[in-house]
Amino acid sequence: MTPRRKQRLTIIAAIGGLLSAAVALMLFALNDNIDLFYTPSEIIEGKAGTKPAVGQRLRIGGMVVPGSVYRNPQTLEVTFDLIDTGPPVTVSYNGILPDLFREGQGIVATGVLTSASAIEAQEVLAKHDEEYMPPALAEKMKGIKHVKPAASSGAPL
């Protein structure tokens, strides 16, 4: 191999190493900002063979179980259960809930897993359209009864 080719190979290897290190550092820095999405069943039973660890940030989506909403009268703390096709997961949230939040409604919450079946949410988002649902989830949820929100009920929860 000629000295010129050795020099080119060394430069290419150095650039490749620097690019690999830069990508690795970016992924490491973004690791704390990644919120994986889970359903209540996936939190309890695991997703692809792995269960989320206590203390992990995550997003959870499901339907609010009718009759499970409890509001603390002295504070803004609210607890409620979420369900999809399996066991429920308890979500606690301290703050003002969205206007579309109600029992039987789909929501997405971002928070930290505090135990195997409980989440401390920092953000709660209410879904406004329950008409579309992925076919696989719709098939699983056929036997589950959900209360549809009343069209013009002005009563607070």
Buried (B, 14 or more C-beta within 10 A) or exposed (E): EEEEEEEEEEEEEEEEEEEEEEEEEEEEEEEEEEBEEBBBBBBBEEBEEEBBEEEBBBBBBBBBBBEBBEBEEEEEEBBBBBBBBBEBBBBBBEEEBBEEBBBBBBBBBBBBBEEEBBBBBEEBBBBEEEEEEEEEEEEBBEEEEBBEBEEEEEEEE
